[in-house]
Amino acid sequence: MENWKDNKVVFWVTALPGVFWLTVFFLIPLALMWGMSFGEKTSLIDVEVTGTLDNYIRAFDPVYLKIIWKSIWISVISTLVCLAIAYPIAFGICFSPPKWRPLLLLLVILPFWINLLIRTYALIAVFRTRGTLNFALEWLYNLVQFDHLFGPYQPLELLYNNGSVIVGMVYVFMPFMVLPLYATIERLDRSYLEASLDLGASQWTTFWKVTVPLTMPGIVSGIILVFIPMLGMFLVPDLLGGTNAIMIGNVITDQFKAANDWPFGAALSFLLMYITFGALALRAFIGARSKGGVGI
């Protein structure tokens, strides 16, 4: 009994700072914003919580639904591109010589050492009309002497469109996809792969029937870690997309900063949070099913 009480005291002493921090700086502000989502503006700076659902009803206006849908499909495409690129990267790191793995992982997490704003401005320098990419394309264009056939090179408009936003999203969130995939693939029992090949399955069949199901928890975790922040991202669409690629994160930012409509901004924010809860529930469901075994 004495040891049990000592362990309980140690638990609360070590947990109290974290609980205090999460409560004061996360749960309480979150509760305040949730309550504000049911409020109304009474003046320029005052909000009264009345329990109204008008803010949520307004969020389903066709204008905002279109932006939400656009945000979802841009995030989905960006997430799938991240997965398609990150999976072979994670696989390559796991199957590389052990002495190279720390260096390869360092290269993956290296972008975290640079501020997101700086990285995004670096992409602007690459994609702008007289940027690095257009200079490289112009040099290649002149090298093969296309200028004699089609005239002078015309710079491509690579900025301020959905494509530049997708590329920027993939660039920013790629490490969040690689790391959970690496953690899952590293724990993969390779004897399953050898057994599949010994039993006559092709490399392609082994990949789809054995490798993918066994690494599904990492795939789902990576998708959630990437898709959810992408859905609420406002910096990349603002800098790389401009007015041509507005996402729901930009609308929420404008409600708090420009329109001064905090209740509506809070309602839009919590709609994204409800989507997050749905994604987490899906992850738990898939994770539970993946424990049922793998068949060839």
C-alpha positions as a Markdown table, in Angstrom:
| # | Residue | x | y | z |
|---|---|---|---|---|
| 1 | Met | 0.0 | 0.0 | 0.0 |
| 2 | Glu | 2.9 | 2.3 | 0.9 |
| 3 | Asn | 4.5 | 1.7 | -2.5 |
| 4 | Trp | 1.2 | 2.3 | -4.3 |
| 5 | Lys | 0.8 | 5.7 | -2.6 |
| 6 | Asp | 4.4 | 6.6 | -3.5 |
| 7 | Asn | 3.9 | 5.7 | -7.1 |
| 8 | Lys | 0.7 | 7.8 | -7.2 |
| 9 | Val | 2.5 | 10.8 | -5.8 |
| 10 | Val | 5.3 | 10.4 | -8.3 |
| 11 | Phe | 2.8 | 10.1 | -11.1 |
| 12 | Trp | 1.0 | 13.3 | -10.2 |
| 13 | Val | 4.2 | 15.3 | -9.6 |
| 14 | Thr | 5.5 | 14.3 | -13.0 |
| 15 | Ala | 2.2 | 14.7 | -14.8 |
| 16 | Leu | 1.0 | 18.0 | -13.2 |
| 17 | Pro | 3.2 | 20.4 | -15.3 |
| 18 | Gly | 2.0 | 18.8 | -18.5 |
| 19 | Val | -1.6 | 18.7 | -17.4 |
| 20 | Phe | -1.4 | 22.4 | -16.3 |
| 21 | Trp | 0.1 | 23.4 | -19.6 |
| 22 | Leu | -2.5 | 21.5 | -21.7 |
| 23 | Thr | -5.4 | 22.8 | -19.6 |
| 24 | Val | -4.4 | 26.5 | -19.5 |
| 25 | Phe | -3.0 | 26.8 | -23.0 |
| 26 | Phe | -5.0 | 24.3 | -25.0 |
| 27 | Leu | -8.3 | 23.0 | -23.4 |
| 28 | Ile | -9.5 | 26.3 | -21.9 |
| 29 | Pro | -8.8 | 28.4 | -25.2 |
| 30 | Leu | -10.4 | 25.5 | -27.2 |
| 31 | Ala | -13.5 | 25.6 | -24.9 |
| 32 | Leu | -13.7 | 29.4 | -25.3 |
| 33 | Met | -13.5 | 29.2 | -29.0 |
| 34 | Trp | -16.1 | 26.4 | -29.1 |
| 35 | Gly | -18.5 | 28.5 | -27.1 |
| 36 | Met | -17.8 | 31.5 | -29.3 |
| 37 | Ser | -18.8 | 29.4 | -32.3 |
| 38 | Phe | -22.4 | 29.6 | -30.9 |
| 39 | Gly | -22.2 | 33.3 | -30.4 |
| 40 | Glu | -23.2 | 36.5 | -32.1 |
| 41 | Lys | -21.4 | 39.8 | -32.7 |
| 42 | Thr | -23.0 | 42.6 | -30.6 |
| 43 | Ser | -20.5 | 45.3 | -31.5 |
| 44 | Leu | -17.2 | 45.6 | -33.3 |
| 45 | Ile | -15.2 | 43.8 | -30.6 |
| 46 | Asp | -17.9 | 42.2 | -28.4 |
| 47 | Val | -19.4 | 38.7 | -28.8 |
| 48 | Glu | -22.3 | 37.3 | -26.9 |
| 49 | Val | -22.8 | 33.5 | -26.6 |
| 50 | Thr | -26.4 | 32.9 | -27.3 |
| 51 | Gly | -26.4 | 29.2 | -28.4 |
| 52 | Thr | -27.3 | 30.1 | -32.0 |
| 53 | Leu | -26.4 | 27.7 | -34.8 |
| 54 | Asp | -26.4 | 30.5 | -37.4 |
| 55 | Asn | -22.6 | 30.4 | -37.8 |
| 56 | Tyr | -22.7 | 26.7 | -38.6 |
| 57 | Ile | -25.6 | 27.2 | -40.9 |
| 58 | Arg | -23.8 | 30.0 | -42.6 |
| 59 | Ala | -20.8 | 27.7 | -43.1 |
| 60 | Phe | -23.0 | 25.6 | -45.5 |
| 61 | Asp | -23.5 | 28.5 | -47.8 |
| 62 | Pro | -22.6 | 27.5 | -51.4 |
| 63 | Val | -19.7 | 30.0 | -51.4 |
| 64 | Tyr | -18.1 | 28.4 | -48.3 |
| 65 | Leu | -19.0 | 24.9 | -49.3 |
| 66 | Lys | -17.1 | 25.4 | -52.6 |
| 67 | Ile | -14.0 | 26.6 | -50.7 |
| 68 | Ile | -14.3 | 23.7 | -48.3 |
| 69 | Trp | -14.6 | 21.2 | -51.2 |
| 70 | Lys | -11.7 | 22.9 | -53.0 |
| 71 | Ser | -9.6 | 22.7 | -49.8 |
| 72 | Ile | -10.4 | 19.0 | -49.4 |
| 73 | Trp | -9.5 | 18.0 | -52.9 |
| 74 | Ile | -6.3 | 20.0 | -52.9 |
| 75 | Ser | -5.4 | 18.4 | -49.6 |
| 76 | Val | -6.3 | 14.9 | -50.8 |
| 77 | Ile | -4.2 | 15.3 | -54.0 |
| 78 | Ser | -1.3 | 16.7 | -52.0 |
| 79 | Thr | -1.5 | 13.8 | -49.5 |
| 80 | Leu | -1.6 | 11.2 | -52.2 |
| 81 | Val | 1.4 | 12.7 | -53.9 |
| 82 | Cys | 3.2 | 12.8 | -50.6 |
| 83 | Leu | 2.4 | 9.1 | -50.0 |
| 84 | Ala | 3.5 | 8.2 | -53.6 |
| 85 | Ile | 6.9 | 9.9 | -53.0 |
| 86 | Ala | 7.4 | 9.1 | -49.3 |
| 87 | Tyr | 6.7 | 5.4 | -49.5 |
| 88 | Pro | 9.7 | 4.5 | -51.7 |
| 89 | Ile | 11.9 | 6.9 | -49.8 |
| 90 | Ala | 11.0 | 5.3 | -46.4 |
| 91 | Phe | 11.4 | 1.8 | -48.0 |
| 92 | Gly | 14.8 | 2.8 | -49.4 |
| 93 | Ile | 16.0 | 4.1 | -46.0 |
| 94 | Cys | 14.9 | 1.0 | -44.2 |
| 95 | Phe | 16.6 | -1.3 | -46.7 |
| 96 | Ser | 19.8 | 0.8 | -46.9 |
| 97 | Pro | 23.0 | -0.2 | -45.1 |
| 98 | Pro | 22.7 | 0.6 | -41.4 |
| 99 | Lys | 25.6 | 3.1 | -41.4 |
| 100 | Trp | 23.7 | 5.2 | -44.0 |
| 101 | Arg | 20.3 | 5.3 | -42.2 |
| 102 | Pro | 21.1 | 8.1 | -39.7 |
| 103 | Leu | 22.3 | 10.4 | -42.5 |
| 104 | Leu | 19.3 | 9.6 | -44.7 |
| 105 | Leu | 16.9 | 10.3 | -41.8 |
| 106 | Leu | 18.8 | 13.6 | -41.1 |
| 107 | Leu | 18.2 | 14.6 | -44.7 |
| 108 | Val | 14.5 | 13.9 | -44.3 |
| 109 | Ile | 14.1 | 16.0 | -41.1 |
| 110 | Leu | 16.6 | 18.8 | -42.2 |
| 111 | Pro | 13.8 | 21.0 | -43.5 |
| 112 | Phe | 12.4 | 21.2 | -39.9 |
| 113 | Trp | 15.5 | 23.3 | -39.0 |
| 114 | Ile | 14.5 | 26.1 | -41.4 |
| 115 | Asn | 11.5 | 28.3 | -40.7 |
| 116 | Leu | 8.4 | 27.5 | -42.8 |
| 117 | Leu | 8.1 | 31.1 | -44.0 |
| 118 | Ile | 11.6 | 31.1 | -45.3 |
| 119 | Arg | 11.1 | 27.7 | -47.1 |
| 120 | Thr | 7.9 | 29.0 | -48.7 |
| 121 | Tyr | 9.6 | 32.2 | -49.9 |
| 122 | Ala | 12.3 | 30.0 | -51.3 |
| 123 | Leu | 9.7 | 28.2 | -53.4 |
| 124 | Ile | 8.6 | 31.6 | -54.7 |
| 125 | Ala | 12.1 | 32.3 | -55.8 |
| 126 | Val | 12.0 | 29.0 | -57.7 |
| 127 | Phe | 8.6 | 29.3 | -59.3 |
| 128 | Arg | 8.3 | 33.0 | -60.2 |
| 129 | Thr | 8.4 | 34.2 | -63.8 |
| 130 | Arg | 12.1 | 35.0 | -63.7 |
| 131 | Gly | 12.9 | 32.4 | -61.1 |
| 132 | Thr | 15.3 | 29.4 | -60.9 |
| 133 | Leu | 13.0 | 27.0 | -62.7 |
| 134 | Asn | 12.2 | 29.3 | -65.6 |
| 135 | Phe | 15.9 | 30.2 | -66.0 |
| 136 | Ala | 16.7 | 26.4 | -66.2 |
| 137 | Leu | 13.9 | 25.8 | -68.7 |
| 138 | Glu | 15.0 | 28.8 | -70.8 |
| 139 | Trp | 18.6 | 27.5 | -70.8 |
| 140 | Leu | 17.5 | 24.0 | -71.9 |
| 141 | Tyr | 15.1 | 25.6 | -74.5 |
| 142 | Asn | 18.0 | 27.6 | -76.1 |
| 143 | Leu | 20.4 | 24.6 | -75.8 |
| 144 | Val | 18.3 | 22.4 | -78.0 |
| 145 | Gln | 17.8 | 25.5 | -80.3 |
| 146 | Phe | 14.0 | 25.6 | -80.0 |
| 147 | Asp | 14.3 | 29.4 | -80.2 |
| 148 | His | 15.1 | 29.0 | -84.0 |
| 149 | Leu | 11.8 | 27.1 | -84.5 |
| 150 | Phe | 9.3 | 28.6 | -82.0 |
| 151 | Gly | 10.9 | 32.0 | -81.2 |
| 152 | Pro | 12.1 | 33.3 | -77.9 |
| 153 | Tyr | 11.3 | 31.4 | -74.7 |
| 154 | Gln | 8.2 | 32.5 | -72.9 |
| 155 | Pro | 8.4 | 32.1 | -69.1 |
| 156 | Leu | 5.8 | 29.7 | -67.6 |
| 157 | Glu | 3.3 | 31.1 | -65.1 |
| 158 | Leu | 4.1 | 28.7 | -62.3 |
| 159 | Leu | 2.9 | 30.8 | -59.3 |
| 160 | Tyr | -0.6 | 31.7 | -58.1 |
| 161 | Asn | -2.5 | 28.6 | -59.1 |
| 162 | Asn | -3.6 | 25.3 | -57.6 |
| 163 | Gly | -0.6 | 23.4 | -58.9 |
| 164 | Ser | 1.9 | 25.6 | -57.1 |
| 165 | Val | -0.1 | 25.2 | -53.9 |
| 166 | Ile | 0.0 | 21.4 | -54.2 |
| 167 | Val | 3.7 | 21.4 | -54.9 |
| 168 | Gly | 4.2 | 23.7 | -51.8 |
| 169 | Met | 2.1 | 21.4 | -49.6 |
| 170 | Val | 4.0 | 18.4 | -50.7 |
| 171 | Tyr | 7.3 | 20.1 | -50.1 |
| 172 | Val | 6.3 | 21.3 | -46.6 |
| 173 | Phe | 4.7 | 18.1 | -45.3 |
| 174 | Met | 6.8 | 15.4 | -46.9 |
| 175 | Pro | 8.7 | 14.6 | -43.7 |
| 176 | Phe | 5.5 | 14.0 | -41.8 |
| 177 | Met | 4.7 | 11.2 | -44.3 |
| 178 | Val | 8.2 | 9.7 | -44.4 |
| 179 | Leu | 8.7 | 9.3 | -40.7 |
| 180 | Pro | 5.7 | 7.2 | -39.7 |
| 181 | Leu | 6.2 | 5.1 | -42.8 |
| 182 | Tyr | 9.8 | 4.6 | -41.9 |
| 183 | Ala | 8.8 | 3.6 | -38.3 |
| 184 | Thr | 6.3 | 1.0 | -39.6 |
| 185 | Ile | 8.5 | -0.4 | -42.4 |
| 186 | Glu | 11.5 | -0.7 | -40.0 |
| 187 | Arg | 9.4 | -3.1 | -37.8 |
| 188 | Leu | 8.3 | -5.1 | -40.8 |
| 189 | Asp | 9.1 | -8.8 | -40.5 |
| 190 | Arg | 10.9 | -9.6 | -43.7 |
| 191 | Ser | 10.2 | -13.3 | -43.4 |
| 192 | Tyr | 6.7 | -12.6 | -44.6 |
| 193 | Leu | 8.1 | -11.1 | -47.8 |
| 194 | Glu | 10.4 | -14.1 | -48.2 |
| 195 | Ala | 7.7 | -16.6 | -47.6 |
| 196 | Ser | 5.4 | -14.9 | -50.2 |
| 197 | Leu | 8.2 | -15.0 | -52.8 |
| 198 | Asp | 9.1 | -18.6 | -52.0 |
| 199 | Leu | 5.4 | -19.6 | -52.4 |
| 200 | Gly | 5.4 | -18.3 | -56.0 |
| 201 | Ala | 4.0 | -14.8 | -55.6 |
| 202 | Ser | 5.5 | -12.1 | -57.8 |
| 203 | Gln | 7.1 | -9.0 | -56.5 |
| 204 | Trp | 4.0 | -7.0 | -57.4 |
| 205 | Thr | 1.7 | -9.4 | -55.7 |
| 206 | Thr | 3.9 | -9.5 | -52.6 |
| 207 | Phe | 3.9 | -5.8 | -52.4 |
| 208 | Trp | 0.1 | -5.4 | -52.6 |
| 209 | Lys | -0.9 | -8.5 | -50.7 |
| 210 | Val | 1.7 | -8.5 | -47.9 |
| 211 | Thr | 3.8 | -5.3 | -47.7 |
| 212 | Val | 1.0 | -2.8 | -48.0 |
| 213 | Pro | -1.4 | -4.5 | -45.5 |
| 214 | Leu | 1.5 | -4.9 | -43.0 |
| 215 | Thr | 2.5 | -1.2 | -43.3 |
| 216 | Met | -1.1 | 0.1 | -43.4 |
| 217 | Pro | -0.9 | 1.5 | -39.8 |
| 218 | Gly | 2.0 | 3.7 | -40.9 |
| 219 | Ile | 0.2 | 4.7 | -44.1 |
| 220 | Val | -2.9 | 5.7 | -42.3 |
| 221 | Ser | -0.9 | 7.6 | -39.6 |
| 222 | Gly | 1.1 | 9.4 | -42.3 |
| 223 | Ile | -2.1 | 10.3 | -44.2 |
| 224 | Ile | -3.7 | 11.8 | -41.0 |
| 225 | Leu | -0.5 | 13.6 | -40.0 |
| 226 | Val | -0.4 | 15.2 | -43.5 |
| 227 | Phe | -4.0 | 15.6 | -44.5 |
| 228 | Ile | -5.3 | 17.4 | -41.4 |
| 229 | Pro | -2.6 | 20.2 | -41.3 |
| 230 | Met | -3.0 | 20.6 | -45.0 |
| 231 | Leu | -6.7 | 21.1 | -44.7 |
| 232 | Gly | -6.2 | 24.0 | -42.3 |
| 233 | Met | -3.1 | 25.5 | -43.9 |
| 234 | Phe | -3.2 | 29.1 | -44.8 |
| 235 | Leu | 0.4 | 30.3 | -45.3 |
| 236 | Val | 1.2 | 28.2 | -48.4 |
| 237 | Pro | -2.0 | 29.0 | -50.3 |
| 238 | Asp | -1.7 | 32.6 | -49.4 |
| 239 | Leu | 1.9 | 33.0 | -50.6 |
| 240 | Leu | 1.9 | 30.5 | -53.5 |
| 241 | Gly | -1.7 | 30.5 | -54.6 |
| 242 | Gly | -2.7 | 34.1 | -54.0 |
| 243 | Thr | -6.3 | 34.9 | -54.8 |
| 244 | Asn | -6.6 | 32.1 | -57.3 |
| 245 | Ala | -6.2 | 29.3 | -54.7 |
| 246 | Ile | -8.0 | 30.4 | -51.6 |
| 247 | Met | -8.5 | 27.5 | -49.1 |
| 248 | Ile | -10.6 | 27.3 | -46.0 |
| 249 | Gly | -7.6 | 28.2 | -43.8 |
| 250 | Asn | -7.4 | 31.6 | -45.6 |
| 251 | Val | -11.1 | 32.2 | -45.0 |
| 252 | Ile | -10.7 | 31.5 | -41.3 |
| 253 | Thr | -7.7 | 33.7 | -41.0 |
| 254 | Asp | -9.6 | 36.6 | -42.7 |
| 255 | Gln | -12.6 | 36.1 | -40.3 |
| 256 | Phe | -10.3 | 36.7 | -37.3 |
| 257 | Lys | -8.0 | 39.4 | -38.8 |
| 258 | Ala | -9.9 | 41.3 | -41.4 |
| 259 | Ala | -13.6 | 40.7 | -41.0 |
| 260 | Asn | -13.4 | 40.6 | -37.2 |
| 261 | Asp | -16.1 | 38.0 | -37.2 |
| 262 | Trp | -14.7 | 35.6 | -34.5 |
| 263 | Pro | -17.9 | 33.5 | -34.0 |
| 264 | Phe | -18.0 | 32.6 | -37.7 |
| 265 | Gly | -14.3 | 32.0 | -37.8 |
| 266 | Ala | -14.6 | 29.7 | -34.7 |
| 267 | Ala | -17.4 | 27.8 | -36.4 |
| 268 | Leu | -15.4 | 27.2 | -39.5 |
| 269 | Ser | -12.4 | 26.1 | -37.3 |
| 270 | Phe | -14.5 | 23.6 | -35.5 |
| 271 | Leu | -15.9 | 22.2 | -38.7 |
| 272 | Leu | -12.3 | 21.3 | -39.5 |
| 273 | Met | -11.9 | 19.8 | -36.1 |
| 274 | Tyr | -15.0 | 17.6 | -36.6 |
| 275 | Ile | -13.3 | 16.4 | -39.8 |
| 276 | Thr | -10.2 | 15.6 | -37.7 |
| 277 | Phe | -12.3 | 13.5 | -35.3 |
| 278 | Gly | -13.7 | 11.6 | -38.2 |
| 279 | Ala | -10.2 | 11.0 | -39.6 |
| 280 | Leu | -9.0 | 9.7 | -36.2 |
| 281 | Ala | -12.0 | 7.4 | -35.9 |
| 282 | Leu | -11.2 | 6.0 | -39.4 |
| 283 | Arg | -7.6 | 5.5 | -38.4 |
| 284 | Ala | -8.7 | 3.6 | -35.3 |
| 285 | Phe | -11.1 | 1.5 | -37.4 |
| 286 | Ile | -8.4 | 0.6 | -40.0 |
| 287 | Gly | -5.9 | -0.1 | -37.2 |
| 288 | Ala | -8.2 | -2.5 | -35.6 |
| 289 | Arg | -8.9 | -4.4 | -38.8 |
| 290 | Ser | -5.2 | -4.6 | -39.7 |
| 291 | Lys | -4.6 | -6.8 | -36.7 |
| 292 | Gly | -6.7 | -9.5 | -38.2 |
| 293 | Gly | -3.8 | -10.9 | -40.2 |
| 294 | Val | -2.5 | -10.8 | -43.8 |
| 295 | Gly | -3.5 | -13.1 | -46.6 |
| 296 | Ile | -1.8 | -13.8 | -49.9 |
